[in-house]
């Protein structure tokens, strides 16, 4: 996930998308971290103009939150958290 954050900050959104996808796969057993990674993936997808992918990611996030209720445990900085809500 660290590589994805670095790629996103450098505006290498396609690279960030791939990094976050790999990161999310590695976090399947850790719902709070998986939700954070998914949120970052959605932001990278939105920045890359991939609206259909954003929709899929948001649906998965909603399902994850519904099953585990972990959004409050997500360690997402204030700026990405605001960006996520403003974008969607």
N, C-alpha and C positions, 0 to 999 in steps of 0.2 A: 504494500500500500504506500510505502514511503516513496518508491519510484514513481508511482502514479501522481502523488502530490507534487513531486518535483517537476514532472512532465507538465502537469496542469498549470503550475505557476509560470512555466516557461512558454506557455501557450502552444505546447505540442499536444493538442487534444486527442488526436488519433492514437498517439503513443500512450497517453494517459488512459484512454479507454482500454487498451490492451493490458496495461499494467493493473488497472483496477479489476478487470475481469479475472485475471490470474489471482490477484489478491483475494477477491471474493470467494473463489473456489477453495482457497486454502483456509477460509474462515467459516466453512459450513457448520462446524460444531460450536461456534462462538457467536450466538445471535447478536449481541450488541455490536461487536466489531464487524460482523457481516452487514448489519444495517448501515453502519458508518461508511463502509466501503461501497455499498450500493448507492448511498446518497452522493458520494463523490463521483461514482460512475455516472449517475444521472446528470450531474453538473457538467462533466466532461462531454457526455453525449449531446447535451443541449448546446454547449459551446461549439461543438463540431457540426451543429445543424442536423442532428440525427433524431428528429422528433419521434419517429416510430419506435426507435430503440428506447428513448426516454420513457415513452408510455409503457413499454414492457417492463422496464426497470422499476418504475413507480408502482406498477401493479404488484410486482414481486415484493417491494418494500412494504406495501400495504398488507400483503398476506403475512409477511414476516412479523410485522408489528401486531397484527391481529392474533397471531399464534403465541407470541412471546411477550408482547408489551414491553419492549426494551428501549423505546425511543429516548426515554429519560436517562438511560445509561450511556447513550452514544456520546463519545468524546469528539464532538465536531465544534470547531472554533466558531465564534459568533458570525464572522463574515460569511463563510460557506453556508451556515445555517440560514442566514438571511437570504443569501443568493438562491438557495434551494426554494424557499417559500416565495420569493419574488418571481422566480422563473416559472413556477407552476401554479 
